Amino acid sequence: MAETAMDYREHDRTYHLFLGLTKYGTIAVVIILILMAIFLL
């Protein structure tokens, strides 16, 4: 099996991008649910 070098800078950048998208995606879903509860009830 060939050994490959890890590109830690790229790994760290991708990880932080994933965390940011997850955070803002969760916030967006919560806002949508709150707006649905306000306007649809």
N, C-alpha and C positions, 0 to 999 in steps of 0.2 A: 504494500500500500504506500502510495507516494505521500510524503509529508508536505503540507502547504503552509506557508507563513500566513499568520492572521494579520489583517490590516485593521489594527485596533482603532485608528482614527475614523475610518469608514464605519466600522461596527458601532462605535460610540455615537456617531452622527445619525445613523439609521435608528438606533435605540431611542435617542432623544426625539427624533421625528415621530416614531411610533407612539411614544408617551404623549407628545403634544396632540397628535391626531386623536388618540383615545380620550384625552382630557376634554378637548373641545367637542368631540363627538358626543360624549356623555352629557356635557352641559347643554348641547343643542337638543338632545332627546328630552332632557328634563324640562327645558323651556317649552318644547312642543307639547309635552304632557300637561304642563300647567295651563297653557293657553287653551288646550282642548277641554280641560276641566272647567275653566272659566266660561268659555263661550258655548259649550255644547250641553251644559246642564241648566 
